[in-house]
């Protein structure tokens, strides 16, 4: 490591190393090897009160640290004592354009390039595990088992390690429910009756799943007060989790999950539109409506809620995400683009 000649690494992956004394010993050994070393510690979140140890050595100017772990919750809890000293980097599951770039050598593209290129689709391959680059090339059942094992670890180990969870099996059942019905309206009362939980516990458990990056809520377009009072939708965090967790895998729903995941990667969660007449648009991102129709035969009637939104709010552009259809039209001064899913997922940034 020519760039970091005084860099050292240790992993606390093994349970026998996951203790306060071992952490201190590892740091002291590296301090004897070099002056002010760069110390990379993996799975440090498995150690109780690790943040206090790191804080002491850092404040004394003895070392610099890179801290990593597979459990975002453990890192989040321990970092509290490092306020003002920590630069945090979150590494989410792969996006489609990252998956394609890694395995097929095609970089992300700009919106202006879309209509000038013919892009091959790797969507179904991406759905079946591509969010997790380490499993690409494995047999599908092995991929699914690996992803399910990750979900099990988070639900049965990581979350209870941080939060009080009385019913771990029901927490997992809630995760399965969110996966199965991703993109659907989420009512805590109805889900609670189904799982045998009260409304408050459902809300708490969903919060735990969101803090562990397994699931998310999106809200109806409107003010913050309106969002908190109105209906919401729940989404599993990425299409590969949907693929692994769902017993009734549905490709159009996987497409909606993928669009949600892509929009979220641009920096903020999307909203959705729904009025009192139940006219609904799947996503609204920075005022731009996005309807997911993972098919090629799309009627005007199927798009009537989108046309209504365009007429009511006059956005500069709108999108229909299709299976293979690539086209555009003018709708009352709004540019309406029909984009194949794999084109949309290949974008480097959102075309605001």
C-alpha positions in Angstrom: 0.0 0.0 0.0 2.3 2.7 -1.3 -0.3 5.5 -0.7 -0.8 4.4 2.9 2.5 2.9 4.1 1.4 3.0 7.8 -2.0 1.3 7.3 -3.2 -1.7 9.2 -6.3 -3.8 9.1 -8.1 -6.1 11.5 -11.5 -7.8 11.4 -13.7 -8.5 14.4 -15.8 -10.9 12.5 -15.1 -13.8 14.8 -17.1 -13.8 18.1 -13.9 -14.5 20.2 -12.5 -11.2 19.1 -15.7 -9.2 19.8 -14.7 -7.7 23.1 -13.4 -4.4 24.6 -10.0 -5.8 25.6 -9.2 -7.2 22.1 -10.1 -3.9 20.5 -7.7 -2.0 22.8 -5.0 -4.7 22.3 -5.2 -4.5 18.5 -4.9 -0.7 18.5 -1.9 -0.8 20.8 -0.1 -3.4 18.7 -0.6 -1.2 15.6 0.6 1.9 17.5 3.8 0.0 18.3 4.4 -0.7 14.6 4.1 2.9 13.3 3.6 6.5 14.4 0.1 7.8 13.9 -1.0 4.8 11.8 -4.1 4.5 9.7 -6.1 1.7 11.3 -8.9 0.0 9.5 -11.3 -2.0 11.7 -14.0 -4.1 10.2 -17.1 -5.3 12.0 -16.1 -3.0 15.0 -19.8 -2.5 15.7 -20.0 -6.0 17.2 -18.1 -4.6 20.3 -20.1 -2.9 23.0 -19.0 0.7 23.6 -16.4 0.6 20.8 -17.0 4.3 20.1 -15.5 5.4 23.4 -12.2 3.5 22.7 -11.8 5.0 19.2 -12.6 8.5 20.6 -9.9 8.3 23.2 -7.1 7.3 20.8 -8.3 9.7 18.1 -8.5 12.7 20.5 -5.0 11.9 21.7 -3.8 12.2 18.1 -2.4 8.7 18.2 -4.1 7.2 15.1 -6.5 7.7 12.3 -9.3 5.2 11.7 -11.4 3.6 9.0 -14.4 1.9 10.6 -16.6 -0.5 8.6 -19.3 -3.1 9.2 -22.1 -5.0 7.6 -24.6 -3.9 10.3 -25.4 -0.2 9.7 -27.3 -0.3 13.0 -24.3 -1.2 15.1 -22.2 1.5 13.5 -24.9 4.0 14.0 -25.3 3.3 17.7 -21.5 3.4 18.4 -20.8 6.6 16.5 -22.8 8.8 19.0 -19.6 9.4 21.0 -17.7 10.4 17.9 -19.8 13.4 17.0 -17.8 15.9 15.0 -15.0 13.5 14.4 -16.6 11.1 11.9 -17.1 11.3 8.2 -19.8 8.7 7.3 -20.1 6.9 4.0 -23.1 4.7 3.3 -22.6 1.9 0.6 -26.1 0.8 -0.5 -26.8 -2.2 -2.7 -25.7 -1.9 -6.4 -27.8 0.1 -8.8 -28.5 -1.3 -12.2 -26.1 1.0 -14.0 -23.3 -0.1 -11.5 -24.2 -3.7 -12.1 -24.0 -3.3 -15.8 -20.8 -1.3 -15.7 -19.1 -3.9 -13.6 -20.1 -6.9 -15.5 -20.6 -5.6 -19.1 -18.4 -2.5 -19.2 -21.1 0.0 -20.0 -21.0 3.2 -17.9 -24.0 5.2 -16.7 -25.5 7.5 -19.4 -27.0 11.0 -19.4 -30.6 11.7 -20.3 -29.5 13.4 -23.6 -27.9 10.2 -24.7 -31.0 8.0 -24.2 -32.5 8.4 -27.7 -29.2 8.1 -29.4 -28.4 4.6 -28.1 -29.7 1.1 -28.3 -29.2 -0.4 -24.9 -29.4 -4.1 -24.2 -31.5 -5.1 -21.2 -30.1 -7.0 -18.3 -33.0 -6.2 -16.0 -34.1 -9.7 -15.1 -30.6 -10.7 -14.4 -30.2 -7.7 -12.2 -33.4 -8.4 -10.3 -32.2 -11.9 -9.5 -29.4 -10.9 -7.2 -27.6 -8.1 -9.0 -28.1 -5.6 -6.1 -25.5 -7.7 -4.3 -22.4 -7.9 -6.5 -20.8 -10.8 -4.5 -23.4 -13.3 -5.7 -23.4 -12.5 -9.4 -22.5 -15.7 -11.3 -23.9 -18.0 -8.6 -26.8 -20.3 -9.3 -30.1 -18.6 -8.6 -31.1 -20.7 -5.6 -27.7 -20.0 -4.0 -28.2 -16.3 -4.7 -31.6 -16.4 -3.1 -30.3 -18.3 0.0 -27.4 -15.8 0.5 -29.8 -12.8 0.4 -32.3 -14.5 2.7 -29.4 -15.3 5.1 -28.5 -11.6 5.1 -32.1 -10.6 5.8 -32.3 -13.2 8.6 -29.1 -11.8 10.2 -30.4 -8.2 10.2 -33.9 -9.1 11.6 -32.9 -11.7 14.2 -29.5 -10.4 15.3 -28.7 -6.8 14.2 -32.0 -5.1 15.0 -32.6 -6.9 18.4 -29.0 -5.9 19.3 -29.9 -2.3 19.1 -33.7 -2.1 19.7 -36.0 -4.0 22.0 -37.9 -6.5 19.8 -40.4 -8.7 21.6 -41.6 -10.6 18.6 -38.7 -11.3 16.3 -40.7 -13.7 14.1 -43.4 -11.1 13.6 -40.7 -8.5 12.7 -39.6 -10.9 10.0 -43.2 -11.5 8.9 -43.6 -7.7 8.6 -40.5 -7.6 6.3 -42.1 -10.4 4.2 -45.3 -8.5 4.0 -43.6 -5.3 2.9 -41.8 -7.3 0.2 -44.9 -9.1 -1.0 -47.0 -5.9 -1.2 -44.3 -3.4 -2.1 -45.8 -0.3 -3.8 -49.2 -0.9 -2.2 -51.0 1.4 0.3 -49.8 0.6 3.8 -52.3 0.7 6.7 -50.8 -0.1 10.1 -54.2 -1.2 11.5 -54.8 -3.8 8.7 -51.2 -5.1 8.9 -51.4 -5.3 12.6 -54.6 -7.4 12.5 -52.9 -9.7 10.0 -49.8 -10.2 12.1 -51.3 -10.0 15.5 -49.6 -6.7 16.5 -51.1 -3.4 17.6 -50.7 -0.3 15.3 -48.0 1.2 17.5 -45.8 -1.9 17.3 -46.3 -2.1 13.5 -45.1 1.5 13.2 -42.1 0.8 15.5 -41.1 -2.4 13.7 -41.3 -0.6 10.3 -39.1 2.1 11.7 -36.5 -0.6 12.7 -36.6 -2.0 9.2 -36.1 1.4 7.7 -33.2 2.2 10.0 -31.6 -1.1 8.8 -32.2 -0.2 5.1 -34.5 -3.1 4.5 -37.7 -1.2 3.9 -38.9 2.4 3.5 -42.1 4.4 3.5 -43.0 7.0 1.0 -45.8 9.6 1.4 -48.5 11.2 -0.6 -47.6 14.5 -2.3 -48.3 17.5 -0.1 -47.0 19.4 2.9 -45.2 17.7 5.9 -48.4 18.0 8.0 -50.5 16.4 5.2 -47.9 13.6 4.8 -48.0 12.6 8.4 -51.8 12.5 8.4 -52.3 10.8 5.0 -51.8 7.4 3.5 -48.4 6.0 2.7 -46.8 3.2 0.7 -44.2 0.7 1.9 -41.3 -0.5 -0.3 -38.7 -3.2 0.2 -35.4 -1.5 -0.4 -34.1 -3.1 -3.6 -35.3 -5.5 -6.3 -33.0 -8.3 -5.3 -34.5 -8.4 -1.8 -37.9 -8.4 -3.4 -36.8 -11.4 -5.6 -35.5 -13.3 -2.6 -38.3 -12.6 -0.1 -41.4 -12.9 -2.3 -43.3 -16.1 -2.7 -45.4 -14.6 -5.5 -42.7 -12.9 -7.5 -44.3 -10.4 -10.0 -42.1 -8.8 -12.6 -44.1 -5.5 -12.9 -44.0 -5.1 -9.1 -40.2 -5.8 -9.2 -40.0 -3.0 -11.8 -41.8 -0.6 -9.4 -39.3 -1.5 -6.6 -36.4 -0.9 -9.0 -37.7 2.5 -9.9 -38.2 3.4 -6.3 -34.7 2.3 -5.5 -33.3 4.3 -8.4 -35.1 7.4 -7.5 -34.0 7.1 -3.8 -30.4 6.8 -5.0 -30.6 10.3 -6.4 -30.6 11.8 -2.9 -34.2 12.0 -1.6 -37.2 9.6 -1.4 -39.9 10.1 -4.0 -43.6 10.8 -3.2 -46.7 9.5 -4.9 -49.9 11.2 -6.0 -53.4 10.2 -5.1 -56.5 12.3 -4.9 -60.0 11.8 -3.4 -61.2 10.2 -6.6 -58.3 7.6 -6.2 -56.5 8.9 -9.3 -53.0 7.8 -8.6 -49.5 8.3 -10.0 -46.8 5.9 -8.9 -44.1 8.4 -8.1 -43.5 12.1 -8.0 -39.9 13.2 -7.8 -39.2 16.9 -7.4 -42.6 17.6 -9.0 -42.0 15.3 -12.0 -44.6 12.5 -12.3 -43.4 9.0 -13.1 -45.8 6.1 -13.9 -44.5 2.5 -14.1 -46.2 0.4 -16.8 -43.9 -2.6 -17.4 -45.5 -3.5 -20.6 -45.5 -2.3 -24.2 -49.2 -2.0 -25.0 -50.3 1.0 -23.0 -53.7 2.7 -23.5 -54.7 6.3 -22.8 -57.2 5.1 -20.3 -54.4 3.4 -18.3 -52.6 6.7 -18.2 -55.6 8.9 -17.4 -54.4 9.7 -13.8 -51.0 10.8 -15.2 -52.8 13.0 -17.8 -54.9 14.5 -15.0 -51.7 15.2 -13.0 -50.1 16.9 -16.0 -53.2 19.1 -16.6 -53.5 20.0 -12.9 -49.8 20.7 -12.0 -48.2 21.5 -15.5 -44.8 19.8 -14.9 -42.2 20.4 -17.6 -41.8 16.7 -18.3 -43.2 13.4 -17.2 -42.2 9.7 -17.6 -43.9 6.4 -18.3 -41.5 3.5 -17.5 -42.2 0.7 -20.0 -40.8 -2.7 -20.9 -39.3 -1.9 -24.3 -41.2 1.1 -25.6 -39.1 4.2 -26.3 -41.1 7.2 -27.5 -42.2 10.7 -26.5 -45.2 13.0 -27.0 -46.3 16.5 -26.2 -49.2 16.7 -23.6 -50.3 20.2 -23.2 -46.8 21.6 -23.2 -45.4 18.8 -21.1 -42.8 16.5 -22.6 -44.1 12.9 -21.9 -41.3 10.4 -22.3 -41.9 6.6 -22.6 -38.7 5.0 -21.4 -37.8 1.3 -21.2 -37.0 0.3 -17.6 -33.4 -0.5 -18.4 -32.9 2.9 -20.0 -34.3 4.7 -16.9 -32.2 2.5 -14.6 -29.0 3.3 -16.7 -29.3 7.1 -16.0 -26.4 8.7 -14.1 -28.7 11.4 -12.7 -32.3 12.3 -12.6 -33.5 14.4 -15.6 -35.1 17.2 -13.7 
